[in-house]
Amino acid sequence: MNATQARNMVGADIDPEVLAARARDFGFRLANRDELQAAVSMAESLIDGKLASVDAISAMNVQTGMTAWVTGEPVDGIFLTIPLSADGEAAVRNGSYVPAAPSSEHLATQGKDIAAFYVGVYAGRSREARKKIMTASAVLRVEMLGMFPAYARGATEDGRRSMLSLGFQEFEGGLPDLFIQPPFQTAMDQAS
């Protein structure tokens, strides 16, 4: 897919509380600071790389109301989903988005005017955590997020394989190693 391809970026709203309630059905909750610290440390060891700082992720979560999800007690899985504004989606597509410290203008605020999602990471220490992540990802995508494109970077070979299995495609241009899962529903489909 070409980064210069035109896309009509229309925003839509998602109630963060409704999303959180549905995520709980799969064992996910929005992370508190201690859980987020544990989850980031775990994910960094699993991907052998660095994520955004806990402070940066916390700030994203406060603005969006739906970014930092964890599962397990103790935490054994993390799923970072960042709702983007139209400016944020454009930045991902043109390569100016900074995943570790996005501009506040690039993030949707409390579920309002979402244009797309950026998946920061999904990682699980156990097979059960990975299964929860994949199940929640698939079901929530179909039930609540299908009208939005989703973007992610292929940080690991396993990550690239799992993105391809979820219907992501390589995206030419934009951020390095970028993948996209195009929207497969319209706002009218969601309403029916």
RAJO-V246355 format. One record per pair of residues at least 4 apart in sequence whose ideal C-beta (glycine too) atoms are under 6 Angstrom apart, sorted by sequence separation. I is the first residue (numbers start at 1). J is the second residue. If there is no record, write none. Layout:
<<I;J> <I;J>>
This chain:
<<31;35> <52;56> <60;64> <72;76> <84;88> <98;102> <102;106> <125;129> <132;136> <136;140> <139;143> <140;144> <141;145> <142;146> <155;159> <174;178> <185;189> <14;19> <23;28> <31;36> <52;57> <70;75> <72;77> <84;89> <91;96> <92;97> <102;107> <108;113> <124;129> <140;145> <154;159> <163;168> <185;190> <61;67> <71;77> <91;97> <108;114> <124;130> <154;160> <44;51> <60;67> <61;68> <171;178> <43;51> <70;78> <171;179> <124;133> <170;179> <171;180> <69;79> <40;51> <57;68> <122;133> <152;163> <168;179> <169;180> <168;181> <40;54> <167;181> <67;82> <91;106> <163;179> <37;54> <36;54> <87;105> <88;106> <64;83> <87;106> <60;82> <153;175> <85;108> <154;177> <153;177> <83;108> <153;178> <154;179> <89;115> <92;118> <89;116> <152;179> <86;115> <151;180> <85;115> <39;70> <83;114> <84;115> <117;148> <119;150> <149;180> <150;181> <36;68> <84;116> <116;148> <116;149> <117;150> <118;151> <119;152> <149;182> <83;117> <84;118> <149;183> <35;70> <43;78> <148;183> <39;75> <81;117> <82;118> <147;183> <31;68> <38;75> <81;119> <82;120> <146;184> <147;185> <31;70> <39;78> <146;185> <147;186> <35;75> <80;120> <147;187> <28;69> <80;121> <28;71> <64;107> <79;122> <147;190> <27;71> <63;107> <64;108> <56;101> <65;110> <78;123> <63;109> <65;111> <19;66> <77;124> <52;100> <16;65> <76;125> <16;66> <76;126> <77;129> <76;129> <79;133> <77;133> <72;129> <71;129> <92;151> <71;132> <51;121> <9;86> <46;123> <43;121> <95;174> <9;89> <43;123> <95;175> <93;174> <92;174> <42;125> <3;93> <16;111> <15;111> <14;111> <13;111> <13;112> <11;113> <12;114> <11;114> <11;115> <27;132> <9;115> <26;132> <49;155> <28;136> <47;155> <26;135> <47;156> <26;136> <1;169> <3;172> <1;171> <2;172> <3;173> <3;174> <12;187> <1;180>>
